[in-house]
Amino acid sequence: MQSVQYEAPTSLHQAVQMLERSSGAKILAGGTDLLVQMKLGLRQPALIVDIKNIPELMQFTLGDQGLRLGAAVPGAVVTDNAEIRRVYPGFVEALGLIGSSQVQGRCSAGGNLCNSSPAADSVPAMIANRAVCNIVGPGGTRRVAVEDFNTGPRTN
């Protein structure tokens, strides 16, 4: 078994640089899929980039423009918020289907989306709510509709 390097950047810029340097990198948002896949031997990343220390990825805002949800916001934070439940009941219900309460404390809608599983519970609700991904990379930021983000099973 190969060793895995772990990094926990504190900014999007740092995360992008780390991901750009390692072709075998995987992002850790909650870890509820990645860690299981690693334990089963299905994934062996050279680098794990933990994004939970990046403030904007752990925050959400709900306002006139809708819900802006950081990729690593735990599912329990969303499902426990009365205002989000009121405005986006279908999304909250779908996100609440992911695992037990312990899993809810770790899982994220961003991770659920990026895992690109055909069985992802929250993705259909994101599509129904016309969600858009803000993707940050070495070339800058781009916006992609959720329905266009997943290109196939485990690919995006």
DSSP file with accessible surface (Angstrom, degrees, kcal/mol):
  #  RESIDUE AA STRUCTURE BP1 BP2  ACC     N-H-->O    O-->H-N    N-H-->O    O-->H-N    TCO  KAPPA ALPHA  PHI   PSI    X-CA   Y-CA   Z-CA
    1    1 A M              0   0  201      0, 0.0     2,-0.1     0, 0.0    43,-0.0   0.000 360.0 360.0 360.0 128.5    0.0    0.0    0.0
    2    2 A Q        -     0   0  102      1,-0.1     2,-0.1    42,-0.0     0, 0.0  -0.407 360.0-105.2 -77.3 154.3    1.4    3.4   -1.0
    3    3 A S        -     0   0  110     -2,-0.1     2,-0.5    41,-0.0    -1,-0.1  -0.490  29.8-141.5 -78.1 151.9    1.7    6.3    1.4
    4    4 A V        -     0   0   46     -2,-0.1     2,-0.3    43,-0.0    43,-0.2  -0.959   6.5-139.4-117.4 128.4   -0.8    9.1    1.0
    5    5 A Q  E     -a   47   0A 108     41,-2.5    43,-2.9    -2,-0.5     2,-0.4  -0.674  17.0-154.4 -84.4 143.3    0.2   12.7    1.5
    6    6 A Y  E     +a   48   0A 122     -2,-0.3     2,-0.4    41,-0.2    43,-0.2  -0.973  14.7 176.4-122.7 130.8   -2.3   14.9    3.3
    7    7 A E  E     -a   49   0A  67     41,-2.6    43,-3.0    -2,-0.4    -2,-0.0  -0.987  15.5-165.6-132.0 145.5   -2.6   18.7    3.0
    8    8 A A        -     0   0   32     -2,-0.4    43,-0.1    41,-0.2    41,-0.1  -0.722  18.0-165.7-130.3  80.4   -5.2   21.1    4.5
    9    9 A P        -     0   0    3      0, 0.0    44,-0.4     0, 0.0     3,-0.1  -0.233  16.7-150.2 -65.1 158.0   -5.0   24.4    2.7
   10   10 A T  S    S+     0   0   86     44,-0.1     2,-0.3    42,-0.1     3,-0.1   0.310  76.6  44.2-110.7   5.2   -6.6   27.5    4.2
   11   11 A S  S  > S-     0   0   39     43,-0.1     4,-2.1     1,-0.1     5,-0.1  -0.983  78.2-121.1-145.2 156.3   -7.3   29.2    0.9
   12   12 A L  H  > S+     0   0   44     -2,-0.3     4,-2.9     1,-0.2     5,-0.2   0.897 114.1  57.3 -61.1 -39.7   -8.8   28.3   -2.5
   13   13 A H  H  > S+     0   0  125      1,-0.2     4,-2.3     2,-0.2    -1,-0.2   0.929 107.3  46.7 -58.3 -47.2   -5.5   29.5   -4.2
   14   14 A Q  H  > S+     0   0   71      1,-0.2     4,-2.4     2,-0.2    -1,-0.2   0.920 112.4  50.7 -61.3 -44.1   -3.5   27.1   -2.1
   15   15 A A  H  X S+     0   0    5     -4,-2.1     4,-2.6     1,-0.2     5,-0.2   0.926 109.5  49.9 -61.2 -44.8   -5.9   24.2   -2.8
   16   16 A V  H  X S+     0   0   20     -4,-2.9     4,-2.5     1,-0.2    -1,-0.2   0.925 110.8  50.1 -60.7 -43.3   -5.8   24.9   -6.6
   17   17 A Q  H  X S+     0   0   79     -4,-2.3     4,-1.7    -5,-0.2    -1,-0.2   0.921 111.7  47.8 -61.3 -43.8   -1.9   24.9   -6.5
   18   18 A M  H  X S+     0   0   20     -4,-2.4     4,-0.9     1,-0.2    -1,-0.2   0.922 113.8  46.5 -63.5 -44.6   -1.8   21.6   -4.6
   19   19 A L  H  < S+     0   0   53     -4,-2.6     3,-0.4     1,-0.2     6,-0.3   0.866 110.4  53.7 -66.9 -35.0   -4.3   19.9   -6.9
   20   20 A E  H  < S+     0   0  126     -4,-2.5    -1,-0.2    -5,-0.2    -2,-0.2   0.858 107.2  51.6 -68.1 -33.3   -2.5   21.3  -10.0
   21   21 A R  H  < S+     0   0  177     -4,-1.7     2,-0.5    -5,-0.2    -1,-0.2   0.683 108.1  54.8 -77.4 -19.3    0.9   19.8   -8.8
   22   22 A S    ><  -     0   0   26     -4,-0.9     3,-1.3    -3,-0.4    -1,-0.2  -0.923  54.4-171.1-126.1 113.5   -0.5   16.3   -8.2
   23   23 A S  T 3  S+     0   0  138     -2,-0.5    -1,-0.1     1,-0.3    -4,-0.0   0.734  92.1  55.5 -71.7 -17.9   -2.3   14.3  -10.9
   24   24 A G  T 3  S+     0   0   30     21,-0.1    22,-2.0     2,-0.0    23,-1.2   0.073  83.4 127.1-100.9  26.0   -3.2   11.7   -8.3
   25   25 A A  E <   -b   47   0A  18     -3,-1.3     2,-0.4    -6,-0.3    23,-0.2  -0.539  37.7-167.9 -86.9 149.5   -4.9   14.1   -5.9
   26   26 A K  E     -b   48   0A  80     21,-2.5    23,-2.7    -2,-0.2     2,-0.4  -0.985  20.8-124.1-131.3 145.4   -8.4   13.7   -4.4
   27   27 A I  E     -b   49   0A  86     -2,-0.4     2,-0.6    21,-0.2    23,-0.2  -0.718  15.1-152.2 -89.4 136.8  -10.4   16.4   -2.6
   28   28 A L  E     +b   50   0A  12     21,-2.7    23,-2.3    -2,-0.4    24,-0.4  -0.944  31.0 152.8-108.8 110.1  -11.7   15.6    0.9
   29   29 A A  S    S-     0   0   10     -2,-0.6    -1,-0.2    21,-0.2    43,-0.0   0.803  89.5 -21.8 -98.5 -56.0  -14.8   17.6    1.7
   30   30 A G  S    S-     0   0    4     78,-0.1    77,-0.1    43,-0.0    -2,-0.1   0.573  78.3-138.2-122.6 -32.9  -16.5   15.2    4.2
   31   31 A G     >> +     0   0    9     -4,-0.1     4,-1.9    77,-0.1     5,-0.5   0.429  62.3 127.3  90.7  -0.7  -14.8   12.0    3.3
   32   32 A T  T  45S+     0   0   42      1,-0.2     4,-0.1     2,-0.2    75,-0.1   0.765  87.5  24.5 -67.0 -22.6  -17.9    9.8    3.6
   33   33 A D  T  >5S+     0   0   55      3,-0.1     4,-2.7     2,-0.1     5,-0.2   0.809 122.6  51.5-100.3 -49.1  -17.3    8.4    0.1
   34   34 A L  H  >5S+     0   0   16      1,-0.2     4,-2.6     2,-0.2     5,-0.2   0.916 110.0  48.1 -58.6 -46.9  -13.5    8.8   -0.4
   35   35 A L  H  X5S+     0   0   87     -4,-1.9     4,-2.4     1,-0.2    -1,-0.2   0.902 113.3  48.0 -66.1 -36.6  -12.5    7.2    2.9
   36   36 A V  H  ><S+     0   0   82     -5,-0.5     4,-2.2     2,-0.2     6,-0.2   0.933 111.5  50.5 -66.8 -44.3  -14.7    4.2    2.3
   37   37 A Q  H  <>S+     0   0   15     -4,-2.7     5,-2.5     1,-0.2     6,-1.1   0.896 111.6  48.6 -61.2 -39.0  -13.4    3.9   -1.3
   38   38 A M  H ><5S+     0   0   27     -4,-2.6     3,-1.4     4,-0.2    -1,-0.2   0.925 109.4  51.7 -66.2 -44.3   -9.8    4.0    0.0
   39   39 A K  H 3<5S+     0   0  187     -4,-2.4    -2,-0.2     1,-0.3    -1,-0.2   0.874 110.9  48.5 -60.5 -36.8  -10.5    1.4    2.7
   40   40 A L  T 3<5S-     0   0  121     -4,-2.2    -1,-0.3    -5,-0.2    -2,-0.2   0.488 116.5-115.5 -81.3  -4.4  -11.9   -0.9    0.0
   41   41 A G  T < 5S+     0   0   47     -3,-1.4    -3,-0.2    -4,-0.3    -2,-0.1   0.620  84.3 118.8  80.0  13.4   -8.9   -0.4   -2.2
   42   42 A L  S   <S+     0   0  121     -5,-2.5     2,-0.4    -6,-0.2    -4,-0.2   0.736  77.3  31.4 -82.6 -24.6  -11.0    1.3   -4.9
   43   43 A R        +     0   0   65     -6,-1.1    -2,-0.3    -9,-0.1    -1,-0.2  -1.000  55.2 175.8-134.4 135.2   -9.1    4.6   -4.7
   44   44 A Q        -     0   0   69     -2,-0.4   -41,-0.0    -3,-0.1    -6,-0.0  -0.633  18.9-170.3-135.4  74.1   -5.4    5.2   -3.7
   45   45 A P        -     0   0    6      0, 0.0   -20,-0.2     0, 0.0     3,-0.1  -0.338  23.6-145.2 -67.3 148.6   -4.7    8.9   -4.1
   46   46 A A  S    S+     0   0   45    -22,-2.0   -41,-2.5     1,-0.3     2,-0.4   0.779  88.9  23.7 -77.3 -29.0   -1.2   10.2   -3.9
   47   47 A L  E     -ab   5  25A   9    -23,-1.2   -21,-2.5   -43,-0.2     2,-0.5  -1.000  64.0-156.6-141.6 134.8   -2.5   13.3   -2.2
   48   48 A I  E     -ab   6  26A  14    -43,-2.9   -41,-2.6    -2,-0.4     2,-0.7  -0.965  10.6-160.6-109.4 124.3   -5.6   14.2   -0.2
   49   49 A V  E     -ab   7  27A   0    -23,-2.7   -21,-2.7    -2,-0.5     2,-0.7  -0.914   7.8-154.3-108.1 105.3   -6.5   17.9   -0.2
   50   50 A D  E >   - b   0  28A  11    -43,-3.0     3,-0.5    -2,-0.7   -21,-0.2  -0.716  10.9-174.0 -83.3 115.2   -8.8   18.5    2.8
   51   51 A I  G >   +     0   0   12    -23,-2.3     3,-1.6    -2,-0.7     6,-0.2   0.385  58.7  98.2 -94.5   6.3  -10.9   21.6    1.9
   52   52 A K  G 3  S+     0   0   41    -24,-0.4    -1,-0.2     1,-0.3   -23,-0.1   0.624  77.3  59.8 -72.8 -10.0  -12.6   22.0    5.3
   53   53 A N  G <  S+     0   0   88     -3,-0.5    -1,-0.3   -44,-0.4    -2,-0.1   0.299  79.8  98.0 -96.7   8.1  -10.1   24.7    6.5
   54   54 A I    X>  -     0   0    0     -3,-1.6     3,-1.6     1,-0.2     4,-0.6  -0.872  69.6-148.5 -96.9 109.0  -11.0   27.0    3.6
   55   55 A P  G >4 S+     0   0   69      0, 0.0     3,-1.7     0, 0.0     4,-0.2   0.862  91.5  51.3 -50.3 -48.2  -13.5   29.4    5.1
   56   56 A E  G >4 S+     0   0   93      1,-0.3     3,-0.5     2,-0.2    15,-0.1   0.741 107.1  55.3 -67.9 -17.9  -15.7   30.1    2.0
   57   57 A L  G <4 S+     0   0   28     -3,-1.6    15,-2.2     1,-0.2    16,-0.5   0.572 107.7  49.6 -88.1  -7.2  -16.1   26.4    1.5
   58   58 A M  G << S+     0   0   67     -3,-1.7     2,-0.3    -4,-0.6    -1,-0.2   0.222 102.7  78.2-110.5  12.0  -17.5   25.9    5.0
   59   59 A Q    <   -     0   0  116     -3,-0.5    11,-2.4    -4,-0.2     2,-0.3  -0.808  54.2-165.9-121.4 160.2  -20.1   28.7    4.8
   60   60 A F  E     -C   69   0B  60     -2,-0.3     2,-0.4     9,-0.2     9,-0.2  -0.974   2.6-162.8-138.8 154.8  -23.5   29.3    3.4
   61   61 A T  E     -C   68   0B  87      7,-2.1     7,-3.0    -2,-0.3     2,-0.5  -0.993   2.0-163.8-133.1 144.7  -25.6   32.3    2.7
   62   62 A L  E     +C   67   0B  51     -2,-0.4     2,-0.2     5,-0.2     5,-0.2  -0.990  36.7 115.7-129.3 118.5  -29.3   32.4    2.0
   63   63 A G  E >  S-C   66   0B  45      3,-2.1     3,-2.2    -2,-0.5    -2,-0.0  -0.785  77.6 -45.7-155.9-157.6  -30.8   35.5    0.5
   64   64 A D  T 3  S+     0   0  172      1,-0.3     3,-0.1    -2,-0.2    -2,-0.0   0.766 130.1  54.5 -60.0 -27.9  -32.5   37.1   -2.4
   65   65 A Q  T 3  S-     0   0  193      1,-0.3    -1,-0.3     3,-0.0     2,-0.2   0.382 116.0-114.9 -87.3   2.6  -30.1   35.4   -4.8
   66   66 A G  E <   -C   63   0B  16     -3,-2.2    -3,-2.1     2,-0.1     2,-0.5  -0.654  57.3 -23.0 102.1-156.3  -30.9   32.0   -3.3
   67   67 A L  E     -C   62   0B  41     -2,-0.2     2,-0.6    -5,-0.2    -5,-0.2  -0.826  47.3-167.0 -99.4 125.2  -28.7   29.6   -1.4
   68   68 A R  E     -C   61   0B 156     -7,-3.0    -7,-2.1    -2,-0.5     2,-0.5  -0.964  17.1-172.3-110.3 111.8  -24.9   29.8   -1.8
   69   69 A L  E     -C   60   0B  49     -2,-0.6    -9,-0.2    -9,-0.2   -12,-0.0  -0.928  21.0-129.2-117.0 118.4  -23.5   26.7   -0.3
   70   70 A G    >   -     0   0    9    -11,-2.4     3,-1.6    -2,-0.5    40,-0.3  -0.345  27.1-117.1 -61.1 146.4  -19.8   26.0    0.3
   71   71 A A  T 3  S+     0   0   36      1,-0.3    40,-0.6    39,-0.1    39,-0.5   0.724 111.1  43.0 -61.8 -23.2  -18.7   22.6   -1.1
   72   72 A A  T 3  S+     0   0    1    -15,-2.2    -1,-0.3   -21,-0.2   -14,-0.2   0.329  75.2 130.4-108.8   7.9  -17.7   21.3    2.3
   73   73 A V    <   -     0   0    2     -3,-1.6    36,-0.6   -16,-0.5    37,-0.2  -0.452  66.2-112.8 -62.4 123.4  -20.6   22.5    4.5
   74   74 A P  B >>  -D  108   0C  24      0, 0.0     4,-1.3     0, 0.0     3,-0.8  -0.269  15.3-123.2 -60.6 144.5  -21.7   19.4    6.4
   75   75 A G  H 3> S+     0   0    0     32,-2.7     4,-3.0    28,-0.3     5,-0.3   0.868 110.5  59.5 -54.5 -38.7  -25.1   18.0    5.5
   76   76 A A  H 3> S+     0   0   22     28,-2.6     4,-1.9     1,-0.2    -1,-0.3   0.850  99.8  56.4 -63.6 -31.8  -26.3   18.4    9.2
   77   77 A V  H <4 S+     0   0   65     -3,-0.8     4,-0.3    27,-0.3    -1,-0.2   0.913 113.4  41.1 -64.8 -40.0  -25.7   22.1    9.0
   78   78 A V  H >< S+     0   0    0     -4,-1.3     3,-1.4    -3,-0.2     7,-0.2   0.953 116.2  46.7 -72.8 -49.4  -28.0   22.4    6.1
   79   79 A T  H 3< S+     0   0   25     -4,-3.0    -2,-0.2     1,-0.3    -1,-0.2   0.762 110.9  53.8 -69.6 -22.7  -30.7   20.0    7.3
   80   80 A D  T 3< S+     0   0  120     -4,-1.9     2,-0.7    -5,-0.3    -1,-0.3   0.532  85.6  98.5 -85.7  -6.3  -30.8   21.6   10.7
   81   81 A N    <>  -     0   0   44     -3,-1.4     4,-2.4    -4,-0.3     5,-0.2  -0.730  59.4-159.8 -89.9 113.8  -31.3   25.1    9.3
   82   82 A A  H  > S+     0   0   61     -2,-0.7     4,-2.1     1,-0.2    -1,-0.2   0.854  89.7  52.3 -60.5 -38.4  -35.0   26.0    9.5
   83   83 A E  H  > S+     0   0   90      2,-0.2     4,-2.3     1,-0.2     5,-0.2   0.918 110.6  46.5 -69.4 -41.0  -34.8   28.8    6.9
   84   84 A I  H  > S+     0   0    0      1,-0.2     4,-3.2     2,-0.2     8,-0.2   0.928 111.8  52.7 -65.0 -41.5  -33.1   26.5    4.3
   85   85 A R  H  < S+     0   0  111     -4,-2.4    -2,-0.2    -7,-0.2    -1,-0.2   0.896 110.6  48.5 -59.4 -37.6  -35.7   23.8    5.1
   86   86 A R  H  < S+     0   0  166     -4,-2.1    -1,-0.2    -5,-0.2    -2,-0.2   0.924 120.0  34.9 -69.3 -43.6  -38.5   26.4    4.4
   87   87 A V  H  < S+     0   0   54     -4,-2.3    -2,-0.2     1,-0.2    -3,-0.2   0.857 132.7  25.8 -82.5 -35.1  -37.1   27.7    1.1
   88   88 A Y     X  +     0   0   45     -4,-3.2     4,-2.5    -5,-0.2     5,-0.2  -0.471  67.7 155.4-128.0  61.0  -35.6   24.4   -0.3
   89   89 A P  H  > S+     0   0   82      0, 0.0     4,-2.5     0, 0.0     5,-0.2   0.882  75.2  50.4 -61.6 -37.6  -37.6   21.5    1.3
   90   90 A G  H  > S+     0   0   40      2,-0.2     4,-2.5     1,-0.2     5,-0.2   0.913 111.9  47.2 -66.8 -42.2  -36.9   19.0   -1.4
   91   91 A F  H  > S+     0   0   10      2,-0.2     4,-2.9     1,-0.2     5,-0.2   0.933 112.9  48.9 -64.7 -44.7  -33.1   19.7   -1.4
   92   92 A V  H  X S+     0   0   11     -4,-2.5     4,-2.3    -8,-0.2    -2,-0.2   0.923 112.0  49.3 -62.2 -42.5  -33.0   19.4    2.4
   93   93 A E  H  X S+     0   0  142     -4,-2.5     4,-0.6    -5,-0.2    -1,-0.2   0.936 113.0  46.9 -61.8 -44.8  -35.0   16.2    2.3
   94   94 A A  H >< S+     0   0   12     -4,-2.5     3,-1.2     1,-0.2     4,-0.3   0.926 112.7  48.3 -64.2 -44.2  -32.7   14.7   -0.3
   95   95 A L  H >< S+     0   0    1     -4,-2.9     3,-1.6     1,-0.3    -1,-0.2   0.886 105.9  59.9 -64.5 -34.4  -29.5   15.8    1.5
   96   96 A G  H 3< S+     0   0   36     -4,-2.3    -1,-0.3     1,-0.3    -2,-0.2   0.635  91.3  69.5 -69.1 -12.4  -31.0   14.3    4.7
   97   97 A L  T << S+     0   0  106     -3,-1.2     2,-1.0    -4,-0.6    -1,-0.3   0.601  73.5 103.1 -78.4 -11.9  -31.2   10.8    3.0
   98   98 A I  S <  S-     0   0   17     -3,-1.6     9,-0.1    -4,-0.3   -23,-0.0  -0.632  90.8 -61.7 -80.2 103.5  -27.4   10.6    3.0
   99   99 A G  S    S-     0   0   53     -2,-1.0     2,-0.0     4,-0.1   -67,-0.0   0.156  79.5 -37.8  64.2-169.4  -26.4    8.2    5.8
  100  100 A S     >  -     0   0   58      1,-0.1     4,-2.8     4,-0.0     5,-0.2  -0.141  67.5 -89.6 -81.1 179.1  -26.9    8.3    9.5
  101  101 A S  H  > S+     0   0  100      1,-0.2     4,-1.3     2,-0.2   -25,-0.1   0.872 129.9  54.5 -63.4 -32.0  -26.6   11.3   11.8
  102  102 A Q  H  4 S+     0   0  140      2,-0.2     4,-0.3     1,-0.2     3,-0.3   0.932 110.4  45.4 -65.2 -42.1  -22.9   10.6   12.2
  103  103 A V  H >> S+     0   0   46      1,-0.2     4,-3.5     2,-0.2     3,-2.1   0.905 106.8  59.7 -66.2 -40.4  -22.5   10.7    8.4
  104  104 A Q  H 3< S+     0   0   14     -4,-2.8   -28,-2.6     1,-0.3   -27,-0.3   0.819  97.8  60.2 -58.2 -30.8  -24.6   13.8    8.2
  105  105 A G  T 3< S+     0   0   39     -4,-1.3    -1,-0.3    -3,-0.3    -2,-0.2   0.653 120.4  25.1 -70.9 -14.5  -22.1   15.6   10.4
  106  106 A R  T <4 S+     0   0  108     -3,-2.1    -2,-0.2    -4,-0.3    -1,-0.2   0.712  99.7  91.0-116.5 -39.4  -19.4   14.9    7.8
  107  107 A C     <  -     0   0    2     -4,-3.5   -32,-2.7   -77,-0.1     2,-0.3  -0.138  54.4-162.1 -63.6 161.2  -21.1   14.5    4.4
  108  108 A S  B  >  -D   74   0C   4    -34,-0.3     4,-2.4     1,-0.1     5,-0.2  -0.988  31.0-126.4-142.2 153.1  -21.6   17.5    2.1
  109  109 A A  H  > S+     0   0    4    -36,-0.6     4,-2.5    -2,-0.3     5,-0.2   0.886 114.2  55.7 -63.0 -36.6  -23.7   18.3   -0.9
  110  110 A G  H  > S+     0   0   16    -39,-0.5     4,-2.8   -40,-0.3    -1,-0.2   0.925 109.6  44.3 -62.1 -44.2  -20.5   19.3   -2.7
  111  111 A G  H  > S+     0   0   22    -40,-0.6     4,-2.1     2,-0.2    -1,-0.2   0.906 111.1  54.2 -66.4 -40.1  -18.9   15.9   -2.1
  112  112 A N  H  <>S+     0   0   16     -4,-2.4     5,-0.6     1,-0.2     4,-0.4   0.922 113.9  42.6 -60.0 -41.4  -22.2   14.1   -3.0
  113  113 A L  H ><5S+     0   0   13     -4,-2.5     3,-1.4     1,-0.2    -2,-0.2   0.946 114.5  48.5 -68.6 -49.0  -22.1   16.0   -6.4
  114  114 A C  H 3<5S+     0   0   66     -4,-2.8    -2,-0.2     1,-0.3    -1,-0.2   0.737  98.1  67.7 -70.7 -21.9  -18.4   15.6   -7.0
  115  115 A N  T 3<5S-     0   0   25     -4,-2.1    -1,-0.3    -5,-0.2    -2,-0.2   0.759  92.3-150.3 -66.8 -21.7  -18.4   11.9   -6.3
  116  116 A S  T < 5 +     0   0    3     -3,-1.4    38,-3.5    -4,-0.4    39,-0.4   0.844  31.0 165.4  55.5  40.6  -20.5   11.6   -9.5
  117  117 A S    > < -     0   0   28     -5,-0.6     3,-2.0    36,-0.2    -1,-0.2  -0.699  43.3-136.9 -85.1 137.0  -22.4    8.5   -8.3
  118  118 A P  T 3  S+     0   0  108      0, 0.0    -1,-0.1     0, 0.0    -2,-0.1   0.737 107.9  54.1 -62.0 -18.5  -25.6    7.7  -10.3
  119  119 A A  T 3  S+     0   0   73      4,-0.0     2,-0.1     0, 0.0    -2,-0.0   0.256  74.4 143.0 -99.3  12.9  -27.2    7.0   -6.8
  120  120 A A    <   -     0   0   10     -3,-2.0     3,-0.1     1,-0.2    -7,-0.0  -0.338  40.4-153.7 -59.3 121.5  -26.3   10.5   -5.4
  121  121 A D  S    S+     0   0   68      1,-0.2     4,-0.4    -2,-0.1    -1,-0.2   0.862  85.4  41.7 -68.3 -39.0  -29.2   11.5   -3.2
  122  122 A S  S  > S+     0   0    0      1,-0.2     4,-1.9     2,-0.1    -1,-0.2   0.700  93.8  80.0 -88.3 -16.4  -28.9   15.3   -3.4
  123  123 A V  H  > S+     0   0   13      1,-0.2     4,-2.6     2,-0.2     5,-0.2   0.913  89.4  51.7 -63.5 -46.5  -28.1   15.8   -7.1
  124  124 A P  H  > S+     0   0   84      0, 0.0     4,-2.7     0, 0.0    -1,-0.2   0.915 111.2  49.6 -57.4 -37.8  -31.6   15.5   -8.5
  125  125 A A  H  > S+     0   0   16     -4,-0.4     4,-1.6     2,-0.2    -2,-0.2   0.871 109.0  52.1 -68.3 -34.7  -32.9   18.1   -6.0
  126  126 A M  H  <>S+     0   0   18     -4,-1.9     5,-2.6     2,-0.2    -1,-0.2   0.931 111.2  47.4 -63.9 -42.8  -30.0   20.4   -7.0
  127  127 A I  H ><5S+     0   0   67     -4,-2.6     3,-2.0     1,-0.2    -2,-0.2   0.934 109.3  53.0 -63.7 -44.5  -31.0   20.0  -10.7
  128  128 A A  H 3<5S+     0   0   76     -4,-2.7    -1,-0.2     1,-0.3    -2,-0.2   0.833 110.5  48.4 -60.7 -29.9  -34.6   20.6   -9.9
  129  129 A N  T 3<5S-     0   0   70     -4,-1.6    -1,-0.3    -5,-0.2    -2,-0.2   0.274 115.5-117.8 -93.1  10.1  -33.6   23.9   -8.1
  130  130 A R  T < 5 -     0   0  202     -3,-2.0    -3,-0.2     1,-0.1    -2,-0.1   0.874  45.6-172.6  56.2  44.1  -31.4   24.9  -11.1
  131  131 A A      < -     0   0   29     -5,-2.6    15,-2.5    -6,-0.1     2,-0.4  -0.311   9.4-153.8 -68.6 150.1  -28.2   24.8   -9.0
  132  132 A V  E     -E  145   0D  59     13,-0.3     2,-0.4    14,-0.1    13,-0.2  -0.981   8.1-135.3-127.7 137.2  -25.0   26.1  -10.5
  133  133 A C  E     -E  144   0D  18     11,-3.6    11,-2.2    -2,-0.4     2,-0.7  -0.775   6.2-150.2 -91.0 134.7  -21.4   25.0   -9.6
  134  134 A N  E     -E  143   0D  62     -2,-0.4     2,-0.5     9,-0.2     9,-0.2  -0.930  21.7-164.8-100.8 109.0  -18.8   27.7   -9.1
  135  135 A I  E     -E  142   0D  39      7,-3.2     7,-2.4    -2,-0.7     2,-0.5  -0.861   6.2-161.8-104.6 124.9  -15.6   25.9  -10.1
  136  136 A V  E     +E  141   0D  58     -2,-0.5     5,-0.2     5,-0.2    -2,-0.0  -0.897  25.2 145.9-107.0 130.7  -12.2   27.4   -9.2
  137  137 A G  E >   -E  140   0D  24      3,-2.7     3,-2.1    -2,-0.5  -121,-0.1  -0.845  64.5 -74.3-148.2-174.7   -9.1   26.1  -11.1
  138  138 A P  T 3  S+     0   0   91      0, 0.0     3,-0.1     0, 0.0  -121,-0.0   0.786 128.2  53.4 -61.1 -24.9   -5.8   27.3  -12.4
  139  139 A G  T 3  S-     0   0   87      1,-0.3     2,-0.3     3,-0.0    -3,-0.0   0.357 120.3-101.4 -90.7   4.6   -7.5   29.1  -15.3
  140  140 A G  E <   -E  137   0D  38     -3,-2.1    -3,-2.7     2,-0.0     2,-0.4  -0.816  58.4 -33.7 114.9-153.0   -9.8   31.1  -13.0
  141  141 A T  E     +E  136   0D 100     -2,-0.3     2,-0.3    -5,-0.2    -5,-0.2  -0.875  51.8 176.5-114.8 140.7  -13.5   30.6  -12.0
  142  142 A R  E     -E  135   0D 156     -7,-2.4    -7,-3.2    -2,-0.4     2,-0.4  -0.959  22.9-130.9-138.7 159.2  -16.2   29.2  -14.2
  143  143 A R  E     +E  134   0D 162     -2,-0.3     2,-0.4    -9,-0.2    -9,-0.2  -0.934  23.1 179.0-113.6 133.8  -19.9   28.4  -13.6
  144  144 A V  E     -E  133   0D  27    -11,-2.2   -11,-3.6    -2,-0.4     5,-0.1  -0.999  31.3-117.1-135.6 130.0  -21.4   25.1  -14.7
  145  145 A A  E >>  -E  132   0D  26     -2,-0.4     3,-1.7   -13,-0.2     4,-0.8  -0.380  27.8-121.6 -62.2 141.6  -25.1   24.0  -14.2
  146  146 A V  H >> S+     0   0    3    -15,-2.5     3,-1.2     1,-0.3     4,-1.0   0.893 112.1  60.0 -54.4 -39.9  -25.3   21.0  -12.0
  147  147 A E  H 34 S+     0   0   97    -16,-0.3    -1,-0.3     1,-0.3   -15,-0.1   0.746 110.3  42.3 -65.1 -17.8  -27.0   19.0  -14.7
  148  148 A D  H <4 S+     0   0  111     -3,-1.7    -1,-0.3     1,-0.1    -2,-0.2   0.522  99.0  76.7 -99.7  -7.9  -24.0   19.5  -16.9
  149  149 A F  H << S+     0   0   26     -3,-1.2     2,-0.5    -4,-0.8    -2,-0.2   0.954  84.1  61.0 -72.0 -52.7  -21.4   18.8  -14.2
  150  150 A N     <  +     0   0   43     -4,-1.0     6,-0.3     6,-0.2    -1,-0.1  -0.670  58.8 179.9 -79.8 124.6  -21.6   15.0  -14.0
  151  151 A T        -     0   0  104      4,-1.6     5,-0.2    -2,-0.5    -1,-0.1   0.486  63.7 -33.5-102.8  -6.8  -20.6   13.5  -17.3
  152  152 A G  B >  S-F  155   0E  25      3,-1.2     3,-2.2   -36,-0.1    -1,-0.3  -0.941  96.8 -33.6 170.5 177.9  -21.0    9.9  -16.4
  153  153 A P  T 3  S-     0   0   93      0, 0.0   -36,-0.2     0, 0.0   -37,-0.1  -0.371 129.6  -7.5 -59.9 122.4  -20.6    7.5  -13.4
  154  154 A R  T 3  S+     0   0  115    -38,-3.5     2,-0.4     1,-0.2   -38,-0.1   0.635 117.3 103.0  65.3  17.3  -17.7    8.7  -11.3
  155  155 A T  B <    F  152   0E  68     -3,-2.2    -4,-1.6   -39,-0.4    -3,-1.2  -0.981 360.0 360.0-130.6 144.3  -16.7   11.4  -13.9
  156  156 A N              0   0   94     -2,-0.4    -6,-0.2    -6,-0.3    -7,-0.1  -0.924 360.0 360.0-150.5 360.0  -17.3   15.1  -14.0
